[in-house]
Amino acid sequence: MGRSADAEGWTVNHKEDLAALVFWSLVQARVVISDWKADYSRRRRHSALGYQAPAVHAGAWIQSVV
């Protein structure tokens, strides 16, 4: 199994974990889901970005443009 498949498997498993959570309030649900989305969208590494996190890739791109 390649890195991309491993990452996708991890994502699928964690989406299921997130779905299985019991939230005690709407505020708690919003905080937990917001944190998960931030991690999934900004901090996890993407194969399309050379296995860099989007935030790291963006920072390097900005430095190369300036």
Phi and psi in degrees as a GROMACS rama.xvg file:
@    title "Ramachandran Plot"
@    xaxis  label "Phi"
@    yaxis  label "Psi"
@TYPE xy
-80.6688  173.346  GLY-2
-59.4544  -41.8474  ARG-3
-62.8039  -43.1526  SER-4
-65.5129  -39.438  ALA-5
-61.0777  -45.849  ASP-6
-63.5758  -42.1224  ALA-7
-65.5791  -39.6167  GLU-8
-61.7803  -41.6911  GLY-9
-61.954  -44.9068  TRP-10
-61.7427  -45.6577  THR-11
-60.3598  -44.7981  VAL-12
-62.1294  -41.577  ASN-13
-74.2213  -30.2578  HIS-14
-62.4802  -40.8719  LYS-15
-65.734  -39.9158  GLU-16
-60.4047  -43.9343  ASP-17
-63.5215  -40.5236  LEU-18
-67.2213  -26.5231  ALA-19
-84.2818  -8.67634  ALA-20
-68.4987  147.507  LEU-21
-106.547  120.282  VAL-22
-97.6077  137.548  PHE-23
-88.4905  -14.5009  TRP-24
-155.639  162.977  SER-25
-65.5912  -36.8768  LEU-26
-62.7659  -45.9484  VAL-27
-60.6948  -44.2202  GLN-28
-60.1536  -44.9161  ALA-29
-61.7944  -42.2285  ARG-30
-65.9499  -48.6685  VAL-31
-63.3816  -45.236  VAL-32
-68.0511  -38.7071  ILE-33
-62.0244  -43.9905  SER-34
-61.8036  -43.2231  ASP-35
-63.6667  -43.4953  TRP-36
-63.4642  -40.0614  LYS-37
-62.4906  -44.2778  ALA-38
-64.6346  -45.6933  ASP-39
-65.707  -39.7369  TYR-40
-89.5191  -28.5504  SER-41
-116.06  -33.2383  ARG-42
-103.234  -25.0661  ARG-43
-74.2744  148.138  ARG-44
-78.6536  143.704  ARG-45
-117.485  134.044  HIS-46
-62.8864  -34.6127  SER-47
-66.0017  -17.148  ALA-48
-107.811  24.1174  LEU-49
68.8345  34.9202  GLY-50
58.3732  37.3927  TYR-51
-108.276  154.292  GLN-52
-71.6324  146.049  ALA-53
-54.4942  -39.4872  PRO-54
-64.1582  -40.3601  ALA-55
-67.3363  -44.4058  VAL-56
-61.049  -44.4335  HIS-57
-62.6608  -42.1094  ALA-58
-61.8661  -42.7126  GLY-59
-66.5194  -38.6543  ALA-60
-64.5053  -44.7455  TRP-61
-60.4223  -42.7912  ILE-62
-62.9084  -35.5346  GLN-63
-73.879  -23.7725  SER-64
-84.288  -33.9005  VAL-65
